[in-house]
Amino acid sequence: MPRIKAETHGHSVYSDGRGSPSDIVNQAIKSGLGIIALTDHNTTRGLGELIEATKRAQNQGTNIIALPGVEVTTNKGHVGVYFPGREAGSPQLRWAEKAGEHNWRPSLVDVVKYTLDHNGVVVFNHPETPHIGSVRFDDIKRVAESLSDLQRRGAGIEVFSWMGQIIPGVSQREEQAHKVAADYGMREVAGTDYHRPPHVGSQQTIFEARNFTSEAILEAFYEGKVYPGEGRPMTLFDRAQIVSDLSIGFAQGLLASKS
């Protein structure tokens, strides 16, 4: 069964990133990825371009598929929601981006249950990482306890966050993330949280999927055939870029909160 390298977490110019969705797909191909996700904050505006760019690559013989998602800002923090195979204008993805309208902050448990009830998957991104809108482990546990065993199979925890390395306490967070995932039967994933195309694929997740289709990706997740892959070392230049990106994100968040 193919081991498909995936990038599960990142942003484009449509939220707080610096690259277009087409740039992101091009970098994903250069990085040898077979699955590329885009999870802009509370918007689906870049997903159409992402999906079309992967389709063009497929027509040219490249095995790559888009994983359309949204990083939703809930009342407890950020959570990644993904709807494999859905188009950008689908009701499911439109629902997921409503958090960006009028600064509405939906309930974390409502977002998780809606996603799982509509054939999607959820990932608790960079859990308990300070200053970047993370969900706390206690909140993840409370949500997990409200789910059935079947629903938990569609939920994952980002146990490795490449960008999160620059924030102190990373080893303790990773240790706790592994424990919560094991205790509640949730999937372990790893993501870059890229904000620039050159960072795409810096931290990967592996999907053991039978082929390059949305159905196979969803099946692999629910069957537990997904796990953290390789991550590249972070250079001093990478760190400087990430600090700059975080500063811009903080400023945008502050302006949004005052609007």
C-alpha positions in Angstrom: 0.0 0.0 0.0 1.4 3.4 -1.0 2.9 5.6 1.8 1.7 9.1 0.7 3.5 12.1 2.2 1.1 14.9 3.2 1.2 18.5 4.4 -1.8 18.9 6.6 -1.6 22.5 7.9 -0.8 25.9 6.5 -1.9 29.2 5.2 -2.0 31.3 2.0 -2.4 35.0 1.1 -6.1 34.5 1.8 -5.4 34.6 5.6 -2.0 35.3 7.2 0.2 33.5 4.7 2.4 34.9 1.9 2.0 32.5 -1.0 -0.8 31.9 -3.5 -2.5 28.4 -3.5 -0.8 27.7 -6.8 2.6 28.5 -5.3 1.8 26.2 -2.5 0.9 23.3 -4.8 4.1 23.9 -6.8 6.2 23.7 -3.7 4.3 20.6 -2.5 5.3 18.9 -5.8 8.9 19.9 -5.4 8.9 18.5 -1.8 7.6 15.2 -3.0 4.2 15.4 -1.4 1.2 13.5 -2.6 -1.4 15.3 -0.4 -1.5 19.1 0.1 -3.9 20.8 2.5 -4.7 24.5 2.8 -6.2 25.6 6.1 -6.6 29.3 6.0 -8.2 31.0 9.0 -12.0 31.0 8.7 -12.1 31.2 4.9 -12.4 29.0 1.9 -11.4 31.6 -0.6 -8.1 29.9 -1.6 -9.5 26.4 -1.9 -10.8 26.7 -5.5 -7.4 27.7 -6.7 -5.7 24.9 -4.7 -8.0 22.3 -6.1 -7.6 23.5 -9.7 -3.8 23.6 -9.3 -3.7 20.0 -8.1 -6.0 18.9 -11.0 -3.7 20.6 -13.5 -0.7 18.7 -12.0 -2.7 15.4 -12.1 -3.4 16.0 -15.8 0.4 16.4 -16.3 1.0 13.0 -14.7 1.8 14.1 -11.1 0.2 12.1 -8.2 -1.0 14.9 -5.9 -4.4 15.6 -4.4 -5.8 18.6 -2.6 -7.1 18.2 1.0 -9.5 21.2 1.4 -9.7 22.5 4.9 -10.3 25.5 7.2 -8.6 26.4 10.4 -11.7 27.4 12.4 -11.4 29.8 15.3 -13.7 28.4 18.0 -14.6 29.6 21.5 -11.7 27.5 22.8 -9.1 28.0 20.0 -8.1 26.8 16.6 -9.2 23.5 15.1 -8.5 22.2 11.6 -11.5 20.8 9.8 -11.1 18.9 6.5 -13.6 17.7 4.0 -11.8 15.4 1.5 -13.3 15.6 -2.0 -15.5 18.6 -1.4 -15.4 21.6 -3.6 -14.7 25.0 -2.2 -18.3 26.1 -2.4 -19.7 23.0 -0.7 -22.2 23.5 2.2 -19.8 21.8 4.6 -16.9 24.1 3.9 -19.1 27.2 3.7 -20.3 26.2 7.2 -16.8 25.9 8.4 -15.8 29.4 7.3 -18.7 31.1 9.1 -16.4 31.7 12.1 -14.8 34.5 10.0 -18.1 36.4 9.7 -18.7 39.1 12.3 -16.1 37.6 14.6 -18.5 34.8 15.5 -16.8 32.1 17.7 -18.6 28.8 17.4 -18.5 26.2 20.1 -15.5 23.8 19.8 -17.7 20.8 20.4 -20.3 22.0 17.8 -17.6 22.4 15.1 -16.1 19.0 15.9 -19.4 17.2 15.8 -20.7 18.9 12.7 -17.5 18.0 10.8 -17.6 14.3 11.9 -21.3 14.1 11.2 -20.7 15.3 7.6 -18.0 12.9 6.6 -15.0 15.1 7.5 -12.1 14.9 9.9 -10.8 17.3 12.5 -7.3 18.0 13.9 -6.6 19.9 17.1 -3.7 22.1 15.9 -0.6 23.0 17.9 -2.4 22.1 21.2 -1.7 24.3 24.2 1.0 26.3 22.4 1.0 29.8 23.8 0.1 33.0 21.9 -1.2 31.3 18.7 -4.9 30.5 19.5 -4.4 26.9 20.7 -6.9 24.7 22.2 -6.0 23.4 25.7 -5.6 19.7 26.4 -8.3 19.8 29.0 -10.7 21.1 26.4 -9.6 18.4 23.9 -10.3 15.8 26.6 -13.8 17.1 27.3 -14.6 17.1 23.6 -13.2 13.5 23.2 -15.3 12.3 26.1 -18.5 13.6 24.3 -17.7 11.6 21.2 -18.4 8.0 20.3 -15.6 5.6 19.6 -16.4 5.8 15.9 -16.3 9.6 15.9 -12.9 9.6 17.7 -11.5 7.7 14.7 -12.2 10.9 12.7 -10.3 13.1 15.1 -6.6 13.8 15.3 -4.1 15.7 17.4 -1.2 17.6 15.8 1.5 16.0 17.9 4.3 17.7 16.0 4.1 21.4 14.9 7.1 22.6 12.9 6.3 26.2 13.5 5.6 25.5 17.2 9.3 24.6 17.7 10.1 28.3 18.3 7.8 28.5 21.3 9.2 27.2 24.6 7.9 24.0 26.1 7.7 22.0 22.9 8.9 18.7 24.4 6.3 18.8 27.2 3.5 19.6 24.7 4.5 16.8 22.4 4.6 14.3 25.2 1.1 15.3 26.4 -0.2 15.3 22.9 0.9 11.7 22.4 -0.7 10.7 25.7 -4.1 12.3 24.9 -4.2 10.8 21.5 -3.4 7.3 22.9 -5.9 7.7 25.8 -8.8 8.7 23.5 -8.0 6.7 20.4 -7.4 9.7 18.2 -5.0 9.9 15.3 -1.5 11.4 15.5 -0.6 13.9 12.8 2.2 16.4 12.1 2.0 19.7 10.3 4.2 22.6 9.4 1.7 25.4 9.9 3.4 27.0 6.9 3.0 30.7 6.1 5.4 30.8 3.2 5.7 28.4 0.2 9.3 27.4 0.9 8.2 26.0 4.3 5.6 23.6 2.7 6.4 20.0 3.7 8.8 20.9 6.4 6.8 18.6 8.7 4.9 15.7 7.1 2.2 13.2 7.9 2.1 9.8 6.2 -1.1 8.3 4.9 -1.1 4.6 4.0 -3.9 5.0 1.4 -4.7 2.5 -1.3 -4.7 5.2 -4.0 -4.7 9.0 -4.7 -8.4 9.6 -4.1 -10.4 11.5 -1.5 -12.2 8.3 -0.5 -8.9 6.6 0.1 -7.6 9.5 2.2 -10.7 9.5 4.4 -10.6 5.7 4.7 -6.9 5.8 5.8 -7.6 8.3 8.5 -10.6 6.4 10.0 -8.7 3.1 9.8 -5.7 4.6 11.7 -3.3 4.3 8.8 -2.0 7.8 9.4 1.0 8.8 11.4 3.7 11.5 11.8 6.4 11.5 9.1 9.7 13.3 8.7 10.5 16.8 9.6 13.4 18.9 8.5 15.6 20.9 10.9 14.7 24.5 11.3 17.4 27.0 10.3 18.1 30.4 11.9 16.7 32.0 8.7 13.5 29.9 9.1 13.2 31.1 12.7 13.6 34.7 11.6 10.9 34.3 9.0 8.5 32.6 11.4 9.0 35.4 14.1 8.1 37.9 11.4 5.0 35.9 10.3 3.9 35.6 13.9 4.2 39.3 14.5 2.1 40.0 11.4 -0.5 37.5 12.7 -0.6 39.1 16.1 -1.2 42.5 14.5 -3.9 41.3 12.3 -5.7 39.5 15.2 -5.5 42.7 17.2 -7.0 44.8 14.5 -9.8 42.2 13.9 -10.7 42.2 17.5 -11.1 46.0 17.5 -13.2 46.1 14.3 
